């Protein structure tokens, strides 16, 4: 009904959610060319793999991807038939402005490389947007769309490739880098890195670790992208500062149950998972690494998530640590006074806090694991002196009206602590006016799932000049890997968009970020922190050496240029003197 009304009433603009936009169907004549374009590359790769006797696993992966792509295209075609008869092409839309556009970052591509962290499988949402924007771009080349996001690149270098496919496919074609592998060969380099696995052991993995030809890459990207980084935004709008200049990492000692679980359960499972080989009777790994990682993350949050796990007397979990911090902040800010939009003091006093998590506190986790983590966390917070009616769980807001009620309650002080997942509360949550502290229970997969939540508190409109950011990790748990991973990714993103034209290559071994420091501390091994420090020293010295060499080259070039100019000037002076001596008696020279 909404789409029909928008079509018939010819409005100047239509505001619609991502999910609703995705439900608008597209005509086959718009879908078919894109289907042919994407499937042609995948099928060509499949033909090449079919000729290689040792590429059986690769063939299977390609066949699955081709089937998934076809299903996504069929879903796009059937969307309009399900909800109505109005297709996107019939609506009269001539321009798309997409906010939070990072949700469209996953387009299908094919790659012959096997690199951890690079997933060639796309999403239905991104494919739907790609079809619709390509339709508009054929009508209005270069004037069909604008994407906006606070985290344009959320995870890997593959996302920049996707951005270029959306906005500048012509440049990709002309440069001979239209396929991911050709693009990656020009701009990326694979390197081996030592990482802890889910069982706390270290292993070597291959990842994209280096950007090459950075000025050329960013020149291409900036043809279609305007960048305003966080520090630049801080100079434009008034935002609070984080106490101490960075988040505070709260380290919790591992419980005996978690350590035993890592040694006797996770490690053997990981070894068995690695040894598994696909067969006709068992084509899929019965215990994939991702499942082992999930169990490791839950064990690091609280041992009661694992079978037989318990907290022994004297032991503390992240739940206990966070509850103590939240209660202490609640008491410390109880008398804070905040102003309404008219500048008058609001009736309710007290600062507010926002708590993010990624695993462990959803209803599904509690049901599967038999541990009421939400009830345990709530009880621990209340035991510290926080009133139960001041605590809100975002999962309880299952309608837009309930969500808005929670937001309003946080803004006026009815609620003082809001708890929810980074996925659900990372964007679209404007409750910043009273926020004094942010708590992050566990590291996420993507840097965007740190940066977006931080944007809830480091935000214009927050009446607190200084705020606290509290992160939590368990020593020796999978937390160390997670913080290390998001650190690597965030470093790459920051370097890529810094705009330094003199940096030809950006290594992933840059100066340790907050994330990397957290990883070293959370590993429980003092040598990890020492290694992080050595990495910083080596990288700093290498940068100084490179800068010195560059300065020496520039100085020598400047000296040669000056000597040449001096010699040229002397030659011209001699020539002028000789000419004057010869023709002087016959001509009269006057100034001007």
C-alpha positions as CSV (number, residue, x, y, z in Angstrom):
1,X,0.0,0.0,0.0
2,X,2.8,2.4,0.8
3,X,4.6,1.7,-2.5
4,X,1.4,2.1,-4.4
5,X,0.6,5.4,-2.7
6,X,4.2,6.6,-3.4
7,X,3.8,5.6,-7.1
8,X,0.4,7.3,-7.7
9,X,1.0,10.5,-5.7
10,X,4.3,11.5,-7.4
11,X,6.0,12.7,-4.3
12,X,9.3,14.6,-4.4
13,X,10.9,12.1,-2.0
14,X,10.2,8.7,-0.5
15,X,11.7,7.7,2.9
16,X,11.7,4.0,3.3
17,X,13.6,1.4,5.5
18,X,16.2,-0.9,4.1
19,X,14.0,-4.0,4.6
20,X,11.0,-2.4,2.9
21,X,13.1,-1.2,0.0
22,X,14.3,-4.7,-0.5
23,X,10.8,-6.0,-0.8
24,X,10.1,-3.9,-3.9
25,X,10.3,-6.1,-7.0
26,X,12.3,-5.5,-10.2
27,X,11.5,-6.4,-13.8
28,X,13.3,-9.2,-15.5
29,X,14.8,-6.9,-18.1
30,X,16.7,-5.1,-15.3
31,X,17.7,-8.3,-13.6
32,X,18.8,-10.4,-16.5
33,X,21.9,-8.3,-17.6
34,X,23.2,-8.3,-14.1
35,X,22.6,-12.0,-13.6
36,X,24.5,-12.7,-16.9
37,X,27.4,-10.4,-15.8
38,X,27.9,-12.0,-12.4
39,X,27.3,-15.6,-13.4
40,X,29.5,-15.4,-16.5
41,X,32.6,-14.8,-14.3
42,X,31.6,-17.6,-11.8
43,X,30.9,-20.1,-14.6
44,X,34.2,-19.2,-16.4
45,X,36.0,-19.9,-13.1
46,X,34.1,-23.2,-12.7
47,X,35.2,-24.3,-16.2
48,X,38.8,-23.7,-15.3
49,X,38.4,-25.6,-12.0
50,X,36.8,-28.5,-13.9
51,X,40.0,-29.0,-15.9
52,X,42.1,-29.3,-12.7
53,X,41.9,-32.7,-11.1
54,X,43.0,-31.4,-7.8
55,X,40.4,-28.7,-7.5
56,X,37.4,-30.8,-6.4
57,X,36.8,-28.8,-3.3
58,X,37.0,-25.5,-5.3
59,X,34.5,-26.8,-7.8
60,X,32.1,-27.7,-5.1
61,X,32.4,-24.2,-3.6
62,X,31.8,-22.5,-7.0
63,X,28.8,-24.7,-7.7
64,X,27.3,-23.8,-4.3
65,X,28.0,-20.1,-4.9
66,X,26.4,-20.2,-8.4
67,X,23.3,-21.8,-7.0
68,X,23.1,-19.2,-4.2
69,X,23.5,-16.4,-6.7
70,X,20.7,-17.7,-8.8
71,X,18.5,-18.1,-5.8
72,X,19.2,-14.4,-4.8
73,X,18.2,-13.2,-8.3
74,X,15.1,-15.3,-8.2
75,X,14.2,-13.8,-4.9
76,X,14.6,-10.3,-6.3
77,X,12.3,-11.1,-9.2
78,X,9.7,-12.7,-6.9
79,X,9.7,-9.8,-4.4
80,X,7.2,-7.7,-6.3
81,X,4.9,-10.7,-7.0
82,X,4.7,-11.4,-3.3
83,X,3.8,-7.9,-2.0
84,X,2.1,-6.3,-5.0
85,X,2.1,-5.4,-8.7
86,X,4.2,-2.2,-8.5
87,X,7.8,-2.8,-9.7
88,X,10.7,-0.5,-8.9
89,X,10.9,0.7,-12.5
90,X,7.2,1.9,-12.3
91,X,7.7,4.1,-9.3
92,X,9.2,7.0,-11.1
93,X,12.3,7.0,-8.9
94,X,15.3,8.7,-10.5
95,X,17.8,8.9,-7.6
96,X,18.6,6.9,-4.5
97,X,20.2,8.2,-1.3
98,X,21.1,5.3,0.9
99,X,22.1,5.9,4.6
100,X,24.0,3.3,6.6
101,X,25.2,2.1,3.2
102,X,27.7,-0.3,4.6
103,X,24.9,-2.9,4.7
104,X,25.3,-3.2,0.9
105,X,29.0,-4.1,1.1
106,X,28.8,-7.7,0.0
107,X,28.5,-8.3,-3.7
108,X,29.3,-11.8,-5.2
109,X,32.7,-12.2,-6.9
110,X,34.9,-15.1,-7.8
111,X,38.5,-15.6,-6.7
112,X,41.0,-18.4,-7.2
113,X,42.8,-17.5,-4.0
114,X,42.2,-19.0,-0.6
115,X,42.7,-16.2,1.9
116,X,41.3,-16.0,5.4
117,X,39.0,-13.1,5.8
118,X,38.0,-12.8,2.2
119,X,34.5,-14.1,1.4
120,X,33.4,-14.1,-2.2
121,X,29.8,-14.8,-1.3
122,X,27.5,-11.8,-1.5
123,X,24.2,-10.9,0.1
124,X,20.7,-10.6,-1.3
125,X,20.4,-7.1,0.0
126,X,23.5,-5.9,-1.8
127,X,22.6,-7.6,-5.0
128,X,19.1,-6.0,-4.9
129,X,20.6,-2.5,-4.5
130,X,23.1,-3.3,-7.3
131,X,20.3,-4.2,-9.7
132,X,18.3,-1.1,-8.8
133,X,21.2,1.4,-9.0
134,X,22.4,0.0,-12.3
135,X,18.9,0.5,-13.7
136,X,19.0,4.2,-12.6
137,X,22.6,4.7,-13.7
138,X,21.6,3.6,-17.3
139,X,19.0,6.4,-17.3
140,X,21.2,9.1,-15.5
141,X,24.8,8.1,-15.8
142,X,26.8,9.3,-12.8
143,X,23.8,11.0,-11.2
144,X,21.8,8.0,-9.9
145,X,22.8,7.6,-6.3
146,X,24.6,8.7,-3.1
147,X,25.7,6.3,-0.4
148,X,26.4,7.5,3.2
149,X,28.0,5.7,6.1
150,X,30.0,6.3,9.2
151,X,31.9,3.1,8.5
152,X,32.1,2.8,4.7
153,X,34.6,-0.1,5.1
154,X,33.6,-2.4,7.9
155,X,35.8,-5.4,7.5
156,X,38.1,-6.2,4.6
157,X,39.7,-4.7,1.5
158,X,37.1,-6.5,-0.6
159,X,34.6,-3.9,0.4
160,X,36.6,-1.2,-1.5
161,X,36.4,-3.4,-4.5
162,X,32.6,-3.5,-4.1
163,X,32.4,0.3,-3.7
164,X,34.2,0.7,-7.0
165,X,31.8,-1.8,-8.7
166,X,28.9,0.2,-7.5
167,X,30.2,3.6,-8.4
168,X,33.0,3.3,-11.0
169,X,32.8,0.1,-13.0
170,X,34.1,1.9,-16.0
171,X,37.5,2.6,-14.3
172,X,37.7,-1.1,-13.3
173,X,37.1,-2.2,-16.9
174,X,39.5,0.3,-18.4
175,X,42.2,-0.5,-15.9
176,X,42.0,-4.3,-16.5
177,X,41.0,-4.8,-12.8
178,X,37.3,-5.7,-13.1
179,X,37.9,-9.1,-11.5
180,X,38.7,-9.4,-7.8
181,X,41.9,-11.3,-8.3
182,X,43.3,-8.8,-10.8
183,X,42.2,-5.9,-8.5
184,X,43.9,-7.6,-5.5
185,X,47.1,-8.4,-7.4
186,X,47.4,-4.7,-8.2
187,X,46.6,-3.3,-4.8
188,X,47.0,-6.1,-2.2
189,X,49.6,-8.5,-0.9
190,X,49.1,-11.7,1.1
191,X,51.2,-12.3,4.3
192,X,51.4,-14.9,7.0
193,X,50.5,-13.9,10.5
194,X,50.6,-15.7,13.9
195,X,47.2,-15.8,15.6
196,X,45.7,-17.6,18.6
197,X,43.0,-20.1,17.7
198,X,39.9,-20.8,19.7
199,X,41.8,-23.1,22.0
200,X,44.3,-20.5,22.9
201,X,47.1,-22.0,20.8
202,X,49.0,-20.0,18.1
203,X,48.9,-20.9,14.4
204,X,50.0,-19.3,11.1
205,X,47.3,-18.1,8.8
206,X,47.4,-16.2,5.5
207,X,45.5,-12.9,5.2
208,X,45.6,-9.7,3.1
209,X,48.0,-7.7,5.1
210,X,49.4,-5.1,2.8
211,X,48.1,-2.4,0.5
212,X,50.3,-1.6,-2.5
213,X,50.1,1.3,-4.9
214,X,48.1,3.2,-2.3
215,X,48.0,6.6,-4.0
216,X,46.7,5.1,-7.2
217,X,44.0,3.1,-5.4
218,X,42.8,6.0,-3.2
219,X,42.8,8.3,-6.3
220,X,40.4,5.9,-7.9
221,X,38.3,5.6,-4.8
222,X,38.1,9.3,-4.1
223,X,36.8,10.0,-7.6
224,X,33.5,8.8,-6.1
225,X,34.0,9.1,-2.4
226,X,34.2,12.1,0.0
227,X,35.8,11.3,3.3
228,X,35.4,13.0,6.7
229,X,37.3,11.2,9.4
230,X,36.4,11.2,13.1
231,X,39.1,13.6,14.2
232,X,38.0,16.0,11.4
233,X,34.4,15.7,12.5
234,X,35.4,16.7,16.0
235,X,36.6,20.0,14.8
236,X,33.2,20.7,13.3
237,X,30.8,19.6,16.0
238,X,31.1,19.6,19.8
239,X,31.4,16.1,21.1
240,X,32.6,14.7,24.5
241,X,36.1,13.3,25.0
242,X,37.0,9.9,26.3
243,X,38.6,9.9,29.7
244,X,42.3,9.2,29.4
245,X,42.0,9.6,25.6
246,X,41.1,5.9,25.0
247,X,38.9,3.1,26.2
248,X,39.9,1.4,29.4
249,X,40.4,-2.4,29.1
250,X,39.2,-4.3,32.1
251,X,41.0,-7.7,32.3
252,X,39.4,-10.6,34.1
253,X,41.4,-13.6,35.3
254,X,40.3,-16.9,33.6
255,X,38.3,-19.3,35.6
256,X,39.5,-22.8,36.2
257,X,36.5,-24.1,34.2
258,X,37.4,-22.1,31.2
259,X,41.0,-23.2,31.2
260,X,40.0,-26.8,31.5
261,X,37.5,-26.4,28.7
262,X,40.1,-25.0,26.4
263,X,42.6,-27.7,27.1
264,X,40.3,-30.8,27.2
265,X,37.5,-29.9,24.8
266,X,38.3,-27.0,22.4
267,X,41.8,-28.1,21.5
268,X,40.8,-31.7,20.6
269,X,37.8,-30.4,18.7
270,X,40.0,-28.0,16.7
271,X,42.4,-30.7,15.8
272,X,39.7,-33.1,14.7
273,X,38.0,-30.3,12.7
274,X,41.3,-29.7,10.9
275,X,41.8,-33.3,10.1
276,X,38.3,-33.8,8.7
277,X,38.1,-34.2,4.9
278,X,34.9,-34.0,2.9
279,X,33.4,-37.3,1.6
280,X,30.3,-38.4,-0.2
281,X,28.7,-39.5,3.1
282,X,29.9,-36.4,5.0
283,X,30.2,-33.4,2.6
284,X,30.1,-30.8,5.4
285,X,32.3,-30.5,8.5
286,X,30.2,-31.8,11.4
287,X,32.2,-29.5,13.8
288,X,33.2,-26.4,11.8
289,X,35.8,-24.0,13.3
290,X,33.2,-21.2,13.6
291,X,31.2,-23.4,16.0
292,X,34.4,-24.0,18.1
293,X,35.1,-20.3,18.1
294,X,31.6,-19.5,19.3
295,X,32.0,-21.9,22.2
296,X,35.3,-20.3,23.0
297,X,33.8,-16.9,23.1
298,X,31.0,-17.9,25.4
299,X,33.4,-19.7,27.7
300,X,35.4,-16.4,27.9
301,X,32.3,-14.5,28.9
302,X,31.1,-16.9,31.6
303,X,32.0,-20.6,32.3
304,X,28.3,-21.4,33.0
305,X,27.7,-21.3,29.3
306,X,29.7,-24.6,28.9
307,X,28.6,-28.0,30.1
308,X,29.4,-28.5,33.8
309,X,31.0,-25.1,33.9
310,X,30.8,-23.2,37.2
311,X,32.2,-20.2,39.0
312,X,34.3,-21.3,42.0
313,X,34.5,-19.2,45.2
314,X,36.8,-16.2,44.7
315,X,36.5,-16.3,40.9
316,X,35.2,-13.3,38.9
317,X,33.7,-13.3,35.4
318,X,33.2,-10.5,32.9
319,X,29.6,-10.3,34.0
320,X,30.7,-9.6,37.6
321,X,33.3,-7.1,36.5
322,X,30.9,-5.1,34.3
323,X,28.1,-5.1,36.9
324,X,30.5,-3.6,39.4
325,X,31.6,-0.9,37.0
326,X,28.0,-0.1,36.0
327,X,26.8,0.2,39.6
328,X,29.7,2.4,40.6
329,X,29.1,4.8,37.6
330,X,25.3,4.8,38.5
331,X,26.1,6.0,42.0
332,X,28.8,8.5,40.9
333,X,26.4,10.2,38.5
334,X,23.2,10.0,40.4
335,X,23.1,13.8,41.1
336,X,23.9,14.9,37.6
337,X,21.5,17.5,36.2
338,X,20.6,17.7,32.5
339,X,18.8,20.3,30.4
340,X,15.9,19.9,28.1
341,X,15.7,21.4,24.6
342,X,14.6,24.8,26.1
343,X,17.6,24.9,28.4
344,X,15.7,24.1,31.6
345,X,16.7,21.5,34.1
346,X,15.0,18.2,33.6
347,X,13.0,16.7,36.5
348,X,14.9,13.4,36.7
349,X,18.6,13.5,37.7
350,X,21.3,11.1,36.9
351,X,23.6,10.1,34.1
352,X,22.9,7.1,31.8
353,X,25.0,4.2,30.6
354,X,24.8,2.0,27.5
355,X,26.0,-1.6,27.4
356,X,26.9,-3.5,24.2
357,X,27.4,-7.2,23.7
358,X,27.9,-9.6,20.8
359,X,27.3,-13.0,22.2
360,X,25.8,-14.6,25.3
361,X,22.8,-12.4,26.3
362,X,20.2,-13.2,23.7
363,X,17.2,-15.5,24.4
364,X,18.6,-18.1,22.0
365,X,21.9,-18.4,23.8
366,X,20.2,-18.8,27.2
367,X,17.8,-21.4,25.8
368,X,20.5,-23.5,24.2
369,X,23.0,-23.3,27.0
370,X,20.7,-23.5,30.0
371,X,22.3,-20.4,31.6
372,X,20.1,-17.4,32.2
373,X,22.9,-14.9,31.5
374,X,20.5,-11.9,31.2
375,X,18.9,-12.7,34.6
376,X,22.4,-13.2,36.2
377,X,23.6,-9.9,34.7
378,X,20.5,-8.0,35.8
379,X,20.7,-9.4,39.3
380,X,24.4,-8.5,39.6
381,X,23.7,-4.9,38.6
382,X,20.8,-4.5,41.0
383,X,23.0,-6.0,43.8
384,X,25.3,-3.1,43.3
385,X,22.6,-0.6,44.0
386,X,21.0,0.1,40.6
387,X,17.2,0.1,40.8
388,X,15.6,-2.6,38.6
389,X,13.2,-0.1,37.0
390,X,16.2,1.9,35.8
391,X,17.5,-1.0,33.6
392,X,16.2,-1.6,30.1
393,X,17.0,-4.5,27.7
394,X,16.7,-3.5,24.1
395,X,15.5,-7.0,23.2
396,X,12.3,-6.2,25.0
397,X,11.5,-3.6,22.4
398,X,9.9,-5.8,19.7
399,X,8.0,-2.9,18.0
400,X,8.9,0.6,16.8
401,X,6.7,2.1,19.5
402,X,8.5,0.2,22.3
403,X,11.9,1.1,20.9
404,X,10.9,4.8,20.9
405,X,9.6,4.5,24.4
406,X,13.0,3.1,25.6
407,X,14.9,5.9,23.7
408,X,12.6,8.5,25.3
409,X,13.1,7.0,28.7
410,X,16.9,7.1,28.3
411,X,16.8,10.8,27.2
412,X,14.6,11.9,30.1
413,X,16.2,9.7,32.8
414,X,13.4,7.2,33.3
415,X,16.0,4.5,32.4
416,X,19.6,4.8,33.5
417,X,21.1,1.6,31.9
418,X,20.4,0.3,28.4
419,X,21.7,-3.1,27.4
420,X,21.6,-4.5,23.9
421,X,23.6,-6.1,21.1
422,X,26.0,-4.1,18.9
423,X,24.1,-5.2,15.8
424,X,20.8,-3.9,17.1
425,X,21.9,-0.8,18.9
426,X,25.0,0.2,16.9
427,X,23.0,2.5,14.6
428,X,19.8,4.5,14.8
429,X,20.0,4.9,18.6
430,X,20.0,8.6,19.7
431,X,20.1,8.6,23.5
432,X,23.4,10.5,23.9
433,X,22.3,13.5,25.9
434,X,22.9,11.9,29.4
435,X,25.4,9.1,28.5
436,X,28.4,9.1,30.9
437,X,29.7,5.6,30.1
438,X,29.8,2.9,27.4
439,X,30.5,-0.7,28.3
440,X,31.6,-3.2,25.7
441,X,31.3,-6.8,27.0
442,X,33.2,-8.7,24.3
443,X,35.0,-7.9,21.0
444,X,33.1,-8.1,17.7
445,X,34.1,-9.5,14.3
446,X,34.1,-6.2,12.5
447,X,35.7,-2.8,13.4
448,X,32.4,-1.1,12.4
449,X,30.8,-2.9,15.4
450,X,33.1,-1.0,17.6
451,X,33.1,2.3,15.8
452,X,29.3,2.5,15.4
453,X,28.5,1.8,19.1
454,X,31.2,4.4,20.1
455,X,29.2,6.8,17.9
456,X,26.3,6.5,20.3
457,X,28.3,8.2,23.1
458,X,31.0,10.2,21.3
459,X,28.3,12.3,19.6
460,X,27.0,15.8,19.3
461,X,24.2,16.5,21.8
462,X,25.8,14.7,24.7
463,X,25.8,17.2,27.6
464,X,28.8,15.4,29.3
465,X,32.2,16.9,28.4
466,X,34.1,13.7,29.5
467,X,32.8,10.1,29.2
468,X,34.1,6.7,30.1
469,X,34.5,3.8,27.7
470,X,35.0,0.4,29.4
471,X,36.0,-2.7,27.4
472,X,36.1,-6.2,28.9
473,X,38.2,-9.2,28.2
474,X,39.2,-12.5,29.8
475,X,42.9,-13.3,29.9
476,X,43.8,-16.3,27.8
477,X,40.4,-16.5,26.2
478,X,39.3,-16.0,22.6
479,X,39.0,-12.3,23.4
480,X,42.6,-11.9,22.5
481,X,42.1,-13.1,18.9
482,X,39.0,-11.0,18.4
483,X,40.6,-7.8,19.6
484,X,43.7,-8.6,17.5
485,X,41.5,-9.2,14.4
486,X,39.5,-6.0,14.7
487,X,42.7,-4.1,15.4
488,X,44.3,-5.3,12.2
489,X,41.2,-4.4,10.2
490,X,40.7,-1.0,11.8
491,X,44.4,-0.1,11.2
492,X,44.0,-0.9,7.5
493,X,40.8,1.2,7.3
494,X,42.4,4.2,9.0
495,X,45.5,4.0,6.9
496,X,43.6,3.6,3.7
497,X,41.5,6.8,4.2
498,X,44.2,8.9,5.8
499,X,45.0,10.4,2.4
500,X,48.8,10.3,2.8
501,X,50.0,10.5,-0.8
502,X,53.6,9.8,0.1
503,X,52.8,6.3,1.4
504,X,53.2,3.9,-1.4
505,X,52.6,0.7,0.6
506,X,50.6,0.3,3.9
507,X,51.7,-2.6,5.9
508,X,49.3,-4.3,8.3
509,X,52.1,-4.2,10.9
510,X,51.5,-0.6,11.7
511,X,51.7,1.0,15.1
512,X,49.7,-1.1,17.6
513,X,46.2,0.3,17.9
514,X,43.9,0.2,21.0
515,X,42.6,-3.1,19.7
516,X,46.1,-4.6,19.3
517,X,47.1,-3.5,22.8
518,X,43.9,-5.1,24.1
519,X,44.8,-8.3,22.3
520,X,48.2,-8.5,23.9
521,X,46.9,-7.9,27.4
522,X,44.0,-10.3,27.0
523,X,46.2,-13.1,25.8
524,X,47.4,-13.8,29.3
525,X,50.9,-14.3,28.1
526,X,53.3,-11.4,29.1
527,X,55.4,-12.2,26.0
528,X,52.5,-11.1,23.8
529,X,52.5,-7.6,25.3
530,X,56.3,-7.5,24.9
531,X,55.9,-8.6,21.2
532,X,53.4,-5.8,20.7
533,X,55.8,-3.3,22.1
534,X,58.6,-4.6,19.9
535,X,56.4,-4.4,16.8
536,X,55.7,-0.8,17.6
537,X,59.4,-0.1,18.0
538,X,60.4,-1.9,14.8
539,X,57.6,-0.2,12.8
540,X,58.5,3.2,14.3
541,X,62.2,2.8,13.4
542,X,61.4,1.5,9.9
543,X,59.2,4.6,9.3
544,X,62.0,6.8,10.6
545,X,64.5,5.1,8.3
546,X,62.2,5.4,5.3
547,X,61.6,9.0,6.1
548,X,65.3,9.7,6.5
549,X,66.1,8.0,3.2
550,X,63.3,9.9,1.5
551,X,64.6,13.2,2.9
552,X,68.2,12.3,1.7
553,X,66.9,11.6,-1.8
554,X,65.0,14.9,-1.8
555,X,68.0,16.8,-0.5
556,X,70.3,15.3,-3.2
557,X,67.8,16.0,-5.9
558,X,67.4,19.6,-4.7
559,X,71.2,20.0,-4.5
560,X,71.6,18.7,-8.1
561,X,68.8,21.0,-9.3
562,X,70.4,24.0,-7.6
563,X,73.9,23.2,-9.0
564,X,72.4,22.9,-12.5
565,X,70.6,26.2,-12.1
566,X,73.8,27.8,-10.9
567,X,75.8,26.4,-13.8
568,X,73.1,27.5,-16.3
569,X,73.1,31.0,-14.8
570,X,76.9,31.2,-15.1
571,X,76.8,30.0,-18.7
572,X,74.1,32.6,-19.5
573,X,76.2,35.3,-17.8
574,X,79.3,34.3,-19.8
575,X,77.4,34.3,-23.1
576,X,75.9,37.7,-22.3
577,X,79.4,39.1,-21.5
578,X,80.8,37.7,-24.7
579,X,78.0,39.1,-26.8
580,X,78.3,42.5,-25.2
581,X,82.1,42.5,-25.9
582,X,81.5,41.8,-29.6
583,X,78.5,43.9,-30.5
584,X,78.9,46.6,-27.8
585,X,80.8,49.1,-30.1
586,X,78.0,49.0,-32.7
587,X,74.9,49.1,-30.5
588,X,73.7,51.3,-27.7
589,X,71.9,49.4,-24.8
590,X,69.3,51.1,-22.7
591,X,67.2,49.8,-19.9
592,X,63.7,48.7,-20.8
